[in-house]
Amino acid sequence: MPAPQFIVHDAKDTVGVVVVEGVKKGAALDGWVMENDSRIAIAAAEDIPLGHKIALGEIKKGETVLKYGHDIGKAVADIPAGAHAHVHNVKTKKW
């Protein structure tokens, strides 16, 4: 099995972490879900840098974003599946 391009820690996560450089819009990506050793596939909706988050499905504005099985904030804009989830569309709930 090929090495994954993104990793998801918990099956409930809504984002994964890109673990390769050079992810370009339209690229077919293979992801590994560590919790249950399964694989998921998704197309990158935009360029995503190494170490940044990719939305695993559509995340609506106001919804909680889950990473590593934890609430890391809320979407402040709709985030399409395969899109870059970062500070421009995910904010902490503390502020």
N, C-alpha and C positions, 0 to 999 in steps of 0.2 A: 504494500500500500504506500502511495507517495506521502511525503511529509506534508502536513497541513499548512495552509497559508494563514489561518487564524485559529485561535484556541478559545473555547468556551469552557469555563470551569464548572458551572452548575447548569443542569438541564432547564432550570427556570429562567436563566439569564436572558435578557433581551438584546444584549450586545456581546460581541466577541472581540478579542484583541488580535490585531494583525501582527504576525510574527515574521513577515518577510518584507524586503524592500521592493519598491517599484510597483505597488498595486495600482493599476490604471483602470479608469472607467471602462466598464464592459467586460473586465476579466472574470472568467469563471473560477471561483475560489472553492477550495475544499477546507472544511473546518472539522476539528476534533473536539467532541464534548468529553471532557475528562471524567465527569461524574459517572457516566455509564458507558464509556469507551465506544461511543457511536460517532458517526460522521454526518455532517450536513453540508450541502452545497448551496452557494448563493452567488449571484453576479454582483460585482461592484458597481454601484450606481454613480460613483465618482472616484477620483484618485484618493487613496487613503495612505497616509504615511505609516511607516513601521512604528509599532507601539500604540497606535491610535485605535479607536473603537469603530466597529462596523455594526450597523443595525441588522439584527437577524430577521426581523419582520418589520412591518410598518409600526411605528411608535407615534401615537397621536399627541398633539400638544396637551400638556397637563398630566400625561401618564408618567408613572414611575419608571425609571431606567434601572435595570438590575445588572450588576457585574459582580463576578465572584460570589454569586448568591446573595448579594447585599444591595440595598437601596443606595444608589450613588447620586440621586437627584431626580429632577423631573425634566421632561422635554418642554422647551419653551417655544417650540415650533414643531410642526409635523415632520417626522423623519422617515423617509421612505425606506423600504427594505433594501439593504446593500449600501446605504448612504453612510457617510462619515458622521459619527456621533462625537461631538467635541464641545468646547466651550461656547461655540456659536449657537448651539441648539440644545444643550443640556446645562442646567444650573442646579446648584445645591438648593435644598428646600429650607435651609437655615435663614436665607435672606429673602 
